[in-house]
Amino acid sequence: MKKINHLLNYLEEYVAGISLVFTSLLVFVQVVLRYMFNYSLSWSEEISRYLIIWFVFIGSSIAVREKAHATMDALTTYLPPKGKRIFSIIANLISISFCVILITSGSTIVSSVMEFGNVTPSIGLPMFIPYLALPVGASLMLIRFLQLLIDDIKNFNTPYKSEFHPPINEEVTKL
């Protein structure tokens, strides 16, 4: 299981990194060509848009893995460790159900776009490829939320470590 998780981590970071770098370079080249040479690439905006879409959905999975999504912890801050764990389990279950909805609706959209045979205007790429980012990204997020849920259930009786409140350094408090 650790090898699969390691491979998934690598693929997420590789795809997200490549799409971000390529998009940045493409936009930079487009700006230079447009303002210095009065020339424009007709396909660069379209490719950049689709790469950003893929980056957002893959990056969302990475954010779930790193617990980097915005959270509202005003209530859980004052709860005992088991209460925090219960709230975390409930939040993960809600997120899992949301991911399932995204996967099913995204798959329906992808299949209908494939059925109609739509292509992108500039480069003629099949339209299902940009739309495929939704079910793929949601599937990756589902895997990550399941991992967090399993981790919360396994560690139910251990103290809950908050990501947002680091331990106080005793040397600093002596000053």
C-alpha positions in Angstrom: 0.0 0.0 0.0 2.9 2.4 0.7 4.3 1.9 -2.8 0.9 2.7 -4.3 0.7 5.8 -2.1 4.2 6.8 -3.0 3.5 6.4 -6.7 0.3 8.4 -6.4 2.2 11.2 -4.6 4.8 11.2 -7.3 2.2 11.3 -10.1 0.2 14.1 -8.5 3.2 16.3 -8.0 4.7 15.5 -11.4 1.5 16.3 -13.3 0.7 19.4 -11.2 4.3 20.7 -11.5 4.6 20.1 -15.2 1.2 21.7 -15.9 2.1 24.7 -13.8 5.5 25.2 -15.4 4.3 24.7 -18.9 1.4 27.0 -18.4 3.7 29.7 -17.0 6.1 29.4 -19.9 3.3 29.4 -22.5 1.7 32.5 -21.0 5.1 34.2 -20.8 5.9 33.4 -24.5 2.5 34.6 -25.5 2.9 37.9 -23.8 6.4 38.4 -25.2 5.2 37.5 -28.7 2.1 39.8 -28.5 3.8 42.9 -27.1 7.3 42.7 -28.7 6.5 41.2 -32.1 2.8 41.9 -32.5 2.2 38.2 -33.1 -0.1 35.9 -31.2 -0.3 32.1 -30.9 -3.9 31.1 -31.6 -3.8 28.0 -29.4 -1.8 29.2 -26.4 -4.8 30.6 -24.4 -6.8 27.4 -24.9 -3.9 25.1 -23.9 -3.2 27.3 -20.8 -6.8 27.2 -19.7 -7.0 23.4 -19.9 -3.7 23.0 -18.1 -4.8 25.3 -15.3 -8.0 23.3 -15.0 -6.0 20.0 -14.6 -3.6 21.8 -12.2 -6.5 22.9 -10.0 -8.1 19.4 -9.7 -4.8 17.6 -9.2 -3.6 20.3 -6.8 -6.9 19.9 -4.8 -5.9 16.3 -4.2 -2.4 17.4 -3.0 -4.0 19.9 -0.7 -6.2 17.2 0.8 -3.1 15.0 1.3 -1.3 17.9 3.0 -4.4 19.1 5.0 -3.9 22.4 3.3 -7.5 23.2 2.5 -9.1 26.1 4.4 -10.8 25.0 7.6 -13.1 26.5 10.2 -11.7 25.4 13.5 -13.3 27.9 15.9 -15.5 25.2 17.4 -13.0 22.3 17.4 -10.3 24.3 19.1 -12.3 24.1 22.4 -13.2 20.4 22.1 -11.4 17.5 23.8 -9.2 15.3 21.7 -12.0 12.7 21.0 -14.4 15.5 20.0 -11.9 16.8 17.6 -11.4 13.4 16.1 -15.2 12.9 15.8 -15.5 16.2 14.0 -12.6 15.2 11.7 -14.3 11.9 10.9 -17.6 13.7 10.2 -15.9 16.2 7.9 -14.1 13.4 6.0 -17.4 11.6 5.5 -19.0 14.7 4.2 -16.0 15.3 1.9 -16.1 11.7 0.7 -19.8 12.0 -0.2 -19.1 15.3 -2.1 -16.3 13.6 -4.0 -18.6 10.7 -5.0 -21.1 13.3 -6.3 -18.4 15.0 -8.3 -17.2 11.7 -9.7 -20.7 10.6 -10.8 -21.7 14.0 -12.3 -18.2 14.5 -13.9 -18.4 11.0 -15.5 -21.9 11.8 -16.9 -20.5 15.0 -18.4 -17.5 13.3 -19.9 -19.6 10.5 -21.4 -22.1 13.0 -23.0 -19.2 15.1 -24.4 -17.7 11.9 -25.8 -21.0 10.9 -27.3 -21.4 14.2 -29.2 -17.7 14.1 -30.3 -17.0 17.8 -29.4 -13.5 19.1 -30.1 -11.8 22.3 -28.9 -11.9 25.2 -31.3 -8.2 26.0 -31.7 -6.4 22.8 -31.6 -9.1 20.2 -32.2 -8.4 18.3 -29.0 -11.4 16.1 -28.0 -13.4 18.1 -25.4 -13.6 15.1 -23.0 -10.0 15.5 -22.1 -10.4 18.9 -20.3 -13.7 17.6 -18.8 -11.9 14.5 -17.6 -10.1 16.6 -15.0 -13.3 16.7 -12.9 -13.7 12.9 -12.3 -10.0 12.2 -12.2 -9.3 15.0 -9.6 -12.4 14.0 -7.6 -11.2 10.4 -7.6 -7.8 11.4 -6.3 -9.4 13.6 -3.6 -11.7 10.6 -2.7 -8.6 8.4 -2.2 -7.0 11.1 0.0 -10.1 11.6 2.1 -10.4 7.9 2.6 -6.8 7.8 3.8 -7.5 10.6 6.2 -10.7 8.8 7.4 -8.8 5.6 8.0 -6.1 7.4 9.8 -8.6 9.2 12.1 -10.4 5.9 12.9 -7.0 4.1 13.6 -5.9 6.9 15.8 -9.2 7.6 17.5 -7.9 7.1 21.1 -4.6 9.0 20.5 -4.3 12.8 21.2 -5.4 14.9 18.2 -2.6 17.0 16.8 -3.9 20.3 15.3 -2.0 21.4 12.2 -2.6 25.1 13.1 -1.5 25.3 16.7 2.2 24.4 17.1 3.5 23.6 20.5 4.7 26.5 22.5 8.5 26.8 22.9 9.3 26.9 26.6 12.4 29.0 26.1 10.5 31.7 24.4 8.0 31.9 27.3 10.8 32.3 29.9 11.8 35.6 28.3 
